[in-house]
Amino acid sequence: MAGSIDRFVEVARRLIPPGLKHRLGDWARDHPLAYRWKVRILARRCDVFLVSFPKCGRTWLRMMLGHALQIRFGFPERRLMFATKAGIDRPGMPRILATHDDDPQVKRAERVFSDKRAYWDRKVIFLIRNPRDLLVSYYFHRSKRTTGDFRFEGDLDDFLSADAGIVESLVAFYNAWARQREVPNGFLLVRYEDMHADPAGQLRRVLDFIGAEGVDDGAIARAVDLSSFDRMQEIERTGSRRGRSLRPGDPADPDSFKVREGRVGGHRDALTEAQRADLDRRLLALDPFYASYR
């Protein structure tokens, strides 16, 4: 029975027109029951969810994971990013699905879902970053890389004052997962700052958590090297990898690159003293679980 449902879901996923998919996605984002259904459907495709707010270093972690798993399980390198889209089927290889959960980046704080019971039987990797660095990076992403209605036209002060998808929404999202971290079958917190300090060590933590056996230290070192900031920026600059995940908004504008700076503490150069003080005050609402970010 479960196999029949899985096949139906897969066929439906392929046949549904893109416009209808977007409408269904909007519905799942805004309605608690639809959100739970969406998570349960996605859970049929994966063993582990990689959950994050945008600009937490997800592409970097996906690249490291993809290289490590590609070395170990031998799928084509051109399908590297599919390893974290639950798109690679190899015996013994965990199925990982990267997601922004209920898309808090487009919602007011009070609309961010706090109930994570839909994840009860799956593992969750929760990737986080200092909100100050994250918000600066996200500002450049929204103002330099995105197009259409989602593009942000104001300055950084306007961005930090926005009432949907920015500071309070980020706080609500972080807090929801802190308070529900016992719900999934396993929960691993990964900090962007720790990936910077020890990428090999953090990659090993993640691989052990997801149950990827047989990935030796040499494979991890190789995966870290292939996913370095310089290599990822070169991929973006030259367009040597297919897909839109590593494409600049404007090749002539360094601030429009997906891999822009990648520094820890870079917000100190971007924020005014008043902006930093305001953020410090608003981030006091973070759960004590994130003591180092408050």
C-alpha positions, 0 to 999 in steps of 0.5 A, a space after each residue: 500500500 505504501 509503495 502505491 501511495 509513493 508512486 502516486 505522489 511521484 507521478 502527481 509531482 511530475 504531472 502537476 503544472 508549475 503554476 498549480 504547484 506554486 498555488 499548492 505551495 502557497 496554500 501549504 505555507 499558510 494553512 497548518 493542515 496543508 503544511 502537515 500534509 506537505 511535510 508528510 508527503 516530503 517525508 515519504 521521499 527522505 530519511 533526513 530533512 536539512 532545514 534552514 532559513 535562507 542564507 545560513 550556508 545551506 548551499 555550502 553544506 549541500 556541496 560538501 555533503 554532495 561531494 562526500 556522498 558522491 565519492 562514497 556512493 559513486 553517482 555522476 558528479 553532475 547530479 551532485 546537488 540532487 544528493 540533498 534533494 532526495 534525488 539519488 537512489 543508491 543502496 545504503 545512501 541516506 535520502 536527504 531533503 533540503 527545505 526552508 520548512 514553511 518558508 518563514 522568509 515570506 511570512 509575518 512572525 505570527 504566521 510562522 508555524 510552531 508545531 513541528 509534529 509532522 517531522 516525528 519519524 524523521 531526522 532533522 539537521 537544523 542549520 543556523 547562522 548568527 542572525 546579524 550576518 544572515 540578515 545582511 547576506 539576505 539583504 544583498 540576496 533580496 536586493 541584488 539576486 532576486 527578481 520580480 515581486 520578491 526583489 527588495 528595492 529599499 536600503 538596509 534600514 528599510 529591509 531590517 524594518 520590514 514587517 514580514 520575513 525578516 527579523 521577527 520572522 527569523 526569531 519565530 522560526 528559530 524559536 519554533 525549532 528550539 522548542 520543538 527539537 525533541 519532536 523529530 526522531 533525531 535533531 542535529 544543530 549545525 552552526 555556520 560559524 562552526 562550519 567555518 572553524 572546522 568544516 571537516 569536523 562538522 561534515 563528519 558530524 553530519 555524515 555520522 548523524 545521517 548514517 552515511 557509513 564508509 565515508 573515510 577521512 580522505 573523502 571528507 578532506 576532498 569534499 571540503 576542498 572541492 566545496 571551498 569558498 574560492 572553488 564555489 565562487 569560481 563555479 559561480 563566476 564561470 557558470 561551470 555548473 548547471 542550474 540556478 543555485 550558483 548564478 550571480 544576479 549580475 556577473 559585474 556586481 560582486 554583491 549579487 553573487 550567491 557566494 558573496 563574502 562568506 565571512 563570520 562577523 561581516 555584519 560589523 562592516 555593513 551595519 551602523 551602530 544604531 542598526 546593531 543596537 536595534 538588532 541586539 535588542 530585538 534578538 533578545 527574543 531568541 530562545 536561550 537555546 541560542 545564547 551565543 546569538 542573543 
